[in-house]
Amino acid sequence: MKPSVLTDSLLELASRLSQLKEEHYQQLVVLDSLIELLVEKGVLTPDELRRKARESEAELELEAGAGPASVMT
């Protein structure tokens, strides 16, 4: 691979990573807003959200065969 091709590939990769980070941030803002509204309206409690997050994490770990991880503790 020529140096210019490698540089172009790295720049493209860095650009895509930056886009993914921005998309991730925007999704977190929306998710945070939705959770806050659900709690404010009394649809869910913070404890219910934590419990469900732990349950979901455990299910994902079983599917992936991974060890335990910490979620919303």
Helices and strands as residue ranges (DSSP letters): H 3-40, H 46-64
